Amino acid sequence: MITGSLLAESFVTLFVIMDPIGTIPIFLSLTSGRSAATARKAAWQAVTVAFAVIAVFAFFGQAILHYLGISIAALQCSGGLLLLLVALELLTGNQKEPTAAAGTNIALVPLGTPLLAGPGAIVATMVFARRVHGVDDFLAVAIGFIGVHLVLWLVMRFSLPILRLIKDSGVMLVTRIAGLLLAAIAVQMVADAVREFVTQR
């Protein structure tokens, strides 16, 4: 029998970390100026990439990091720096002109990773993977994680009507807010990584 508490805990934990609602302004700003088809494609590609990264680290995370000699803190710091670069582009308005290829790229980086499947989600995944001791536990965690990714896709998929509603001026405002929020997330990630580096010594 599927463990209800483990299912709920895995869903809520990953939901809070991946923050589907908080991705709306960032998704809108990154897909502004693109066609609806390209934005829809970016939505499902980002969720697919995030799910693939989460799945890989669930099964092989500890082994991968150990083999490469990478600490969680180093992974977190690199993800924060990458997000900071994207945030600066959003704040300064220096994004590249949108193209079909660019639409594909944003689904991979920064949407799929490190924004959705970032260090926090990866660490949470690895922690829950350690708690799986049978088929029931595996199904509980898997359903919880799949549920979060389904919510992520729905949120990004139906953010497109919002994009059409707020027009260009609204997109510019959302873009600046998204850049500020993303910069704060990035700085917090780097700060947490530095704190982890210090405590490890």
Long-range contacts (C-beta under 8 A, 24 or more apart in sequence): 1-136, 2-136, 2-139, 2-140, 2-143, 3-136, 3-137, 3-140, 4-140, 6-128, 6-131, 6-137, 6-140, 6-141, 6-144, 7-140, 7-141, 7-143, 7-144, 8-144, 9-144, 10-128, 10-140, 10-141, 10-144, 10-145, 11-143, 11-144, 11-145, 11-147, 11-148, 13-124, 13-128, 14-121, 14-124, 14-125, 14-144, 14-145, 14-148, 15-148, 15-151, 17-118, 17-120, 17-121, 17-124, 18-50, 18-116, 18-117, 18-121, 18-148, 18-152, 20-148, 20-151, 20-152, 20-155, 21-155, 22-181, 23-111, 23-115, 23-116, 23-152, 23-155, 23-156, 24-155, 24-156, 24-159, 24-162, 25-174, 25-175, 25-177, 25-178, 25-181, 26-111, 26-115, 26-178, 26-181, 26-182, 27-111, 27-156, 27-159, 28-159, 28-162, 28-163, 28-171, 28-174, 28-175, 28-178, 29-90, 29-171, 29-174, 29-175, 29-178, 29-179, 30-90, 30-95, 30-106, 30-110, 30-111, 30-178, 31-103, 31-106, 31-163, 32-98, 32-163, 32-168, 32-171, 32-174, 32-175, 33-97, 33-98, 33-171, 34-98, 34-102, 34-103, 36-160, 38-98, 38-100, 38-103, 39-103, 39-160, 39-163, 40-157, 40-160, 41-103, 41-104, 41-107, 42-103, 42-104, 42-106, 42-107, 42-111, 42-156, 43-107, 43-153, 43-156, 43-157, 44-153, 44-157, 45-104, 45-107, 45-108, 45-112, 46-106, 46-107, 46-108, 46-111, 46-112, 46-116, 46-152, 46-156, 47-112, 47-116, 47-149, 47-152, 47-153, 47-156, 48-112, 49-107, 49-108, 49-111, 49-112, 49-113, 49-116, 49-117, 50-111, 50-112, 50-113, 50-116, 50-117, 50-121, 50-149, 50-152, 51-117, 51-145, 51-146, 51-149, 53-112, 53-113, 53-117, 53-122, 54-117, 54-121, 54-122, 54-125, 54-145, 54-149, 57-122, 57-125, 57-126, 58-125, 58-126, 58-128, 58-129, 58-141, 58-145, 59-129, 61-122, 61-125, 61-126, 61-129, 62-126, 71-196, 71-200, 72-119, 72-122, 72-123, 72-196, 73-192, 73-193, 73-194, 73-196, 73-197, 73-200, 74-193, 75-119, 75-122, 76-118, 76-119, 76-120, 76-189, 76-190, 76-192, 76-193, 76-196, 77-189, 77-190, 77-193, 77-194, 77-197, 79-113, 79-114, 79-118, 79-119, 79-189, 80-114, 80-185, 80-186, 80-187, 80-188, 80-189, 80-190, 80-193, 81-186, 81-190, 82-109, 82-110, 82-114, 82-186, 83-110, 83-114, 83-115, 83-118, 83-182, 83-183, 83-185, 83-186, 83-189, 84-182, 84-183, 84-186, 84-187, 84-190, 86-110, 86-182, 87-179, 87-180, 87-182, 87-183, 87-185, 87-186, 88-179, 88-183, 89-179, 90-175, 90-176, 90-178, 90-179, 90-182, 91-176, 91-179, 91-180, 91-183, 93-172, 93-175, 115-182, 116-152, 118-189, 119-189, 119-193
